[in-house]
Amino acid sequence: MDFTKLFSLDGKVAMITGGSRGIGKMLLEGFLAAGCERVYITARKREQLAETEAEFNAAYPGKVIGLPGDLGQMDEIKRLTEELASRESKLDVLINNAGTAWGAEFEQFPEAGWDKVMDLNVKSLFFLTQKLYPLLSAAASFDRPAKVINIASVDGLRVNPWETYSYQASKAAVIQLTKRMSARLINDNIVCTCIAPGSYPSEMNKPAVKNPAGSAKGIPYKRVGVAEDIAGGAIYLASRAGDYVVGSTIVIDGGVVNAWIPSEFDDPSGH
């Protein structure tokens, strides 16, 4: 074993859903630096997708390919997977990162807010992986397994201060679904794992963008997460270093879940 290549992604083809911004963009940056041959990114907003594609192709020419589409729709999942299959004969790494949230008081929480979140955060994750199974299988071998990395949240492991009912339920479902998927896919040399991020600056977590110092008050490590934190965990799982990690959820949150002792003065929302 050449330990200098333990965390290398040289020659791998990856796909990151929701890869144009936030955590997805952080993962894209890390995967390119780790040597990925090509990284496909998806997003609903074509303009934002094109901007991210152009930004990274300036430093990594031809290595980032944007595929616009709404993964909350089954016909779009089918179209995207067919497009990827027309371009690639195999897929080494799939990162199911695309997600959304909805907040409303218990008495007013709408069915639309339940369905939209569950469809994108849970349903699309399963069916995208299912539709990409042939490409993942083509890349997989006993000595070089393919990887599926699902992005959940610390909110799937503990209660947050907000009334985001479908979001919390969806992220808990992702963690459990990862275990069930991993039990099946390991038979085909496809390793399935999960990451539960904490507070990172993103469109979904605006307090961490606008007030990072405030958001850090409820974090034992006393800062919000940065690209190196989340990308480092994903590179570990996607590389040879993470081959023996099957079905596990890695929490990358600065200690919120396992090392935070709340007090009456703590507000992890950062307000």
N, C-alpha and C positions, 0 to 999 in steps of 0.2 A: 504494500500500500504506500502510495506517495502522499504523505500527509500534507504536503504543500498544496495539493489539489483537493483536499477534503471538503472545502466549501466552494469549490468551483462549479459554475454552471456552463462551462465551455461547451459549445455545440448544441445546447438544448434549445428547443422551441417551446415557448410558453404562451399562455393566454391569461390575461388579467381582466376580469369584468369590472366595470366601473373604474377603468384605469386612467381616466383623463384628469382626475382631481383627487384631493384628499389622500386617504390611505392608499388607494389604488395607484396614484401617481408616485407616492413614496416607494411602493413596491416596485414599480417600473424602474425608477432610478436605481434601486439596489440591484435588480436583476440584470440590468445592462452593465453595471459596473462589475458584476460577478461573472460576466462573460457570456450571457445568453446570446445565441446566434440570431434569433428573432423573437420579438415579443408582440403579440397581437393584443390590442386593447379595445374594449367596447364601451360605448356610452350612448345615451339617447340624444344628447345635444351635439349635432354635427360640427358646429363652429368650435366648441370647446375641445372636441376630439381632434379636430384638424390643428388647433393651436398646440396641443400637447404633442401631437405627432411631429409637427414641424420643429418644436423646441428641442426634442430629444434627437431627432434625426440630424440636427446641426452638429451634435457631438458624436452621434453613432449612426452614420449614414446608412439608410436602408434597413435599419434593425427594428424600427417601430412601425407597425401597420395598424391603422385605426379601422375598426369595423362598426359603423353606426347601427344602432338597433335598440329596441325596447324589450329587454328580457322578461318583462312582466307579461308578455304576450306569447303564447305557444307557437303561433305561426312565425314570429320573429326569431324565436329560438331555433326553429327548423331552418329558416333561411340563413341565419348566421352560421350554423354548423355546416350547412351545405357549402357555403362560401369558403369557410376554412378548409373543408375537405377538398375543395377544388384547387387550393393553394398548397396544401401540405399533405404528405403521406403519413405523418405521425405527429403526435403531440406529447411532449415530455412532461409538461407541468400545466395544470389548470388551477387557477386561483379564482374561486368563487367569492368575489368581493362586493359586487353590486348590491346595494341595499337602500332602504328608505325607512322613514319613521313617521309616526303620526301621534300627536298629542291632543287630548281633549278630556274634559272632566267626565267622570264615570257615568253620570246621568245622561250626558250628551254624546258619548262616544259613538260615532256612526259606523254602520256596516261597511261603508266605503273605506273608512280608515282601517278597518280590520282586514278586508280583502286585499287592498292594495299592498299592504305591508307583508301579509302572508304569501301573496302570489310572488312578489319579487324576492323576499328574503329566504323563503323556504322552498316553495314549489319550483321556481325557476332554477334554483341551485341543483335540485335533484334531476330535473329533466334536461338541463344543459349537460350535466355530467353523463346522463344516460345516452344522449344523442352523440356525445363526443367519445363514448366508450370505444368504438372501433379505432379511432385515432390514438387514444391512450393505450389500447391493447397492442397496437402496432409498434409503439415505442417501448413497451415494457418487456423486461427480461428479469430473470432471477438475480443477475449480477448488477442490473441497472434498471430498477423499477421506475415506472411512471409515477407521478405524484398528483394528488388532488388535495388542495389546501382550501378549506372553507374558513371564511372570516366571520366569526360570531361577534361577541361583545362581552365585556364584564357584566353587562345588564342581563345576560342570560344565566349569570351565576349568583347575582345578588339583586336586591331591590334598589332602584334608583329613586330620587326625590320627585320625579315627574310622573304624570298620568299618561304614560306611553304603553298602554296595555298590550296592543298587538306587537309592538316592537320587542318588548321584553319576552313575550311568549315565543315570538319567532326566533330570537337568538338562543333561547333555551332549547328550542326544537332543533336548531342547527347543530348544537353540541351533541344532542342525542342521535340525530340523524347521521352525524359523522361516524359514530360508533357502529351503527347498523350498516352503513355503506362500506366501512373499512373491513368488516367481517366478511362481506361478499367479495369486494374487489381485490383483497390480498390474494385470493385464489388465482388471480390473473396477473400477479406481480404489479398491482397498482396499489400504492400506499396512500391511504386517505387520513388526513389529520386536520386539526382545527386550531385557529388562533383566536383568542379572546382579547382584543385590544381594550385599553382604557381610554384616557382622554388624549386625543390628538387633534391638532388644528385642522378643521375641515368644514365644508359647507353644512354638514349635519351637526357639527359641534361648534357652533358659532362663538359661544363663550370662550372656548380655548383659543380662538383667533383674536377676538376683541379684547379679552382680559386674561391672558395666560397666567399672570401672577395670581389672580383671583381663583382661577381653576385649579392652580397648584395647591391651594390651601388644604384640600381634602385628600392630597396624595402624599403618602409617606416619603417618597423621594423628592418632594417639593418642586416638581416641575412637570409640565405636560410632556407627552411623548414627542419625539422627533423622528425623521426618516430613518436614521441609523437604527433606532430601537426596533421598529416594526419590520423594516427590511432585513435586519440581521436575523430575526426569528424566522422569517419566511425563507431566507437563503439557507439557513440551517436545515429546515425541513425539506427544501427542494433539492438539496445537494446530497452527495454520498454520506455526509455527516448525519443526516436524518433518516437514513434508510430503515433503521430498526425502530423508529417511532411510529407505531401503528394505532390509529383510532384515538390518540390522545389529544387533549386540548391544552395548548400552551397559553398561559395568561401573561400578557405583556402590558403591564399597567402601572408600574412604579409602586406596586404594593397595595393598591386599593382593595383588592379582594382578600388577600391573605395577610396583610400587615397593617391595616388601618384600624385604629382604635377610635371610633367616633366619639365626639363630645357634643354637648348641646350647642357649642359655638361653631361647629364644623358645618359647612355647606358645600358639598362636593360639586355643586352646579357652578361654582365660581361667582355667584351673584353677591 
